[in-house]
Amino acid sequence: MNRDRTMEARTHSESSLPMIYSRNELNQLAWAIDADGVERHEGATQVVADQARMAGVSSSLVEVLADASMPAPVRERAFGKVVHAIAHAQAHAAVDAPEWALAN
């Protein structure tokens, strides 16, 4: 990924739908944070924290990730753990979903 390129939170229409990153987008964001630092991706980091809360990830790590006053290395470590928890929650939600829901 180009070091000069920053990944910002995707914009969405005026609807009240929450923003959710796909696994691929979370992976891209992880690489961008690795290259640029968490400070350059503050908007996207907040979206990930919100996504974690919506996925039922209740952890102090989510609060650490969302807290811009925390040291960057601590937040970056929290990002990895939070994204792992989101992926785990999504995998279990897909397994627990009724088959008809997956077809929609």
C-alpha positions in Angstrom: 0.0 0.0 0.0 1.3 3.5 -0.8 2.5 5.2 2.4 1.1 8.5 1.2 -2.4 7.1 0.8 -4.6 7.3 3.9 -7.7 5.2 4.4 -10.5 7.3 5.6 -13.9 6.2 6.8 -16.2 5.5 3.9 -19.0 7.9 3.4 -22.5 6.8 3.1 -25.8 8.4 2.1 -27.8 10.5 4.5 -29.5 7.3 5.8 -29.0 6.3 9.4 -27.5 3.0 8.4 -24.3 2.2 10.4 -21.1 1.9 8.5 -19.6 -1.6 8.5 -16.2 -2.5 7.0 -15.8 -5.9 5.3 -13.1 -8.2 6.2 -11.1 -7.1 3.2 -11.5 -3.4 4.2 -10.5 -4.2 7.7 -7.4 -5.9 6.3 -6.6 -2.9 4.1 -7.1 -0.6 7.1 -4.7 -2.7 9.2 -2.0 -2.4 6.6 -2.6 1.4 6.3 -2.3 1.8 10.1 0.9 -0.3 10.0 2.3 2.0 7.3 1.0 5.4 8.5 0.1 5.1 12.2 -3.3 5.1 13.9 -3.4 8.9 14.1 -3.7 9.2 10.3 -6.8 7.0 10.3 -8.8 8.4 13.2 -12.1 8.4 11.4 -11.8 4.8 10.3 -10.6 3.8 13.7 -13.8 5.2 15.3 -15.9 3.4 12.7 -14.2 0.1 13.7 -14.9 0.8 17.4 -18.5 1.4 16.6 -18.6 -1.7 14.4 -17.2 -3.7 17.3 -19.8 -2.5 19.7 -22.6 -3.3 17.1 -21.1 -6.8 16.8 -21.4 -7.3 20.5 -17.7 -7.0 21.3 -17.7 -5.6 24.8 -14.1 -5.1 25.8 -12.0 -2.5 27.3 -9.9 -2.9 24.1 -12.7 -1.2 22.2 -12.5 1.8 24.5 -8.7 1.9 24.2 -9.0 1.9 20.4 -11.5 4.7 20.5 -9.5 6.8 22.9 -7.3 9.2 20.9 -5.4 10.2 24.1 -3.9 6.7 24.5 -0.4 6.1 23.1 -0.4 5.0 19.4 1.3 1.6 20.0 -1.3 0.7 22.6 -4.2 1.7 20.3 -2.6 -0.2 17.3 -2.3 -3.4 19.4 -5.9 -2.9 20.5 -6.9 -2.5 16.8 -5.6 -5.9 16.0 -7.4 -7.6 18.9 -10.7 -5.7 18.2 -10.6 -6.6 14.5 -10.0 -10.3 15.4 -13.0 -10.1 17.8 -15.2 -8.6 15.0 -14.2 -11.4 12.6 -14.9 -14.0 15.2 -18.3 -12.5 16.0 -19.1 -12.3 12.2 -18.1 -15.9 11.7 -20.4 -17.0 14.6 -23.3 -14.8 13.3 -23.0 -16.4 9.9 -23.1 -19.9 11.4 -26.0 -19.1 13.6 -28.1 -17.4 10.9 -30.9 -19.3 9.4 -30.3 -20.6 5.9 -33.0 -18.5 4.4 -31.4 -15.3 5.8 -28.2 -16.0 3.9 -30.1 -16.2 0.6 -31.4 -12.6 0.9 
